[in-house]
């Protein structure tokens, strides 16, 4: 059984950089054609796709967050991480890690549909407040 577990600070101060880690069990982060990424949901709002890192280490980011986002991986620990800089209260949200396969010939297509993902973490609450 594949499980994704998010970890990181629950409280971040404005202007700081958020660092979250997703630990994968039951599957390998290098599994061919899978992309591993982050989706968040602010309170009272819909899901927002943030970005992914694929089986080959390539990254794809939301255009609206690209300047502040970095996704990396540690294959030895079977983990991938999110860094989001210049945090503001508007970044307060539940952050989920998730994974789905894709066709590299067509390129990665972002999705916020839960049913499109094979694996989905339970999420971690991040609050931005001074």
N, C-alpha and C positions, 0 to 999 in steps of 0.2 A: 504494500500500500504506500502510495506516494504522499508525503506530507511536506508542507511548506510552513515554516515558522518564522515570523517576523520578530525582530528584537531591536531595541534602541530606546532612547530617552523618551519619556512621556511628555516632558515639558522642555521647551526651547525658548530662549529669549529672542526678542526681535533683533535682527541683523546677524544673528548667529547662523551657523551652518548645521543643518540636520544630517545625521548619519544613521541610516537604518541598514540592517543586515537581514537577509532571508537565508535560512538554512534549509537545505533540501535533504530529505531522507527518502529512500526507496527508489531513487532515480539519479541519473548523472546529469550534471549541468552541461556536459558535452554531448548529450544525446542528440543524434543527427536530426536536424530540421526543427528543433525546439528553440523557442525564444522565451526568455525569463525576464519578467518585468514588474513594473510598479503601477498601481492604479490607486487613486485616492478618492475619498468621498467627504467633502466638507459637510458640516451639519446643515441639514435641510436642503441639500443640493444633490445633484446626480453624480454618477461616477465620472472621474476624469482620468484618462489614460496619460501616463507620464513618460514612459519610455521602456525599452527593453534592451537586453544584451542577448545575442543569439549563440547557438552552439559553437560557432566559430570565433566568438569574441567581438563580433560587430555590434555596434550600438545604433539605436534609432530613438530619437527623442521627439516629444511634442514640440512643435514650433513655438508655442507660447511659453514653454518652460525651458527651452534648449539652453538659453544663456545662463541659467542657474542650476542646471541638472547635470549630474555625472553618474553613470552606472558602470560598475566594475565587477569583476568576479575573482574568486580564489578557487581554482579548480582542485587544489589539494585539500581544501576544506569543504568543497561542494557547496559554496556559498556565493551569493552575489549581493552587492550593496548599492545603496542609493545615497548620494550626497546632494542636498538641495541648499543652496547658499542664499544669503540675504533674506532670511525668513521674516515674514510679516504675519500679523494675526489672520490674514486671509489664507494662510497656508495651514491653519488649523483644520485637521481632518483625520479620518481613519485611513491609514495607509495599508494597502494590501499588496502582497506579492502574488504573482500568478504566472502560469506558463501555458503555452499552446504551441502546436506545431504550425509550420507555415511552409509555403512553397518558395524556395529561394529564387526560382526563375521568375516569379512574379513580384518578389520583394515583400517586405513585411507590411501588413495592413493593420493599423491600429483598430482595436475594438474595446468597447466597454460592456459588451454583452457577456454576462456571466456564463452563459451556455456555450460560448465559443472557446472557453478555457478548459483544459483537461485538469489543471491543478490550480487551487486557489487557497491562499492562506487566510486565517481567521481575521487578520488585521490587527493593527496596533494604533491606539489613539495617540495623536501628537497634538499638543496644545502650544500655541505660541503666545506667550504672555510675559510681561516684565514683572 
